[in-house]
Amino acid sequence: MEGLQKLVKFNFKNYYVSSLELHLSTLDLLLLLL
């Protein structure tokens, strides 16, 4: 059970970080277009 919880936390962190990076790269593109 504890292993499953760690896996969920790890996946959630990965998802959060990747979505944050995607957001930042989108912002960079918008700034380049301005």
N, C-alpha and C positions, 0 to 999 in steps of 0.2 A: 504493500500500500504506500509506504513511504517513497519507494522508487517511482511509483506512478506520479506522486505529487511533485517530485523533483523534475520529472520529465515535463509535466504540464507547466511548471514555473519556467523551465529552460525554453520551451517552445514559445511561451508567452513573451519572454524577454527577447528572443530572437525576432519574433513578429514585430514587437514594439520598436526595436532598433532598426529593422529593415524598413518599416513604414516611416520612421523618422528620417532615415537616409533618403528615402524616396521623396519625402516632403522637402528636404533641404535641396536636393538636386533640382526639383521643380522650381523652387524659389530662385536658384542660381540661373536657370533658363529664363525665367521671367525678368530677372535683373539684366541679363545679357540683351534681351529684346528691347528694354527701355532705352 
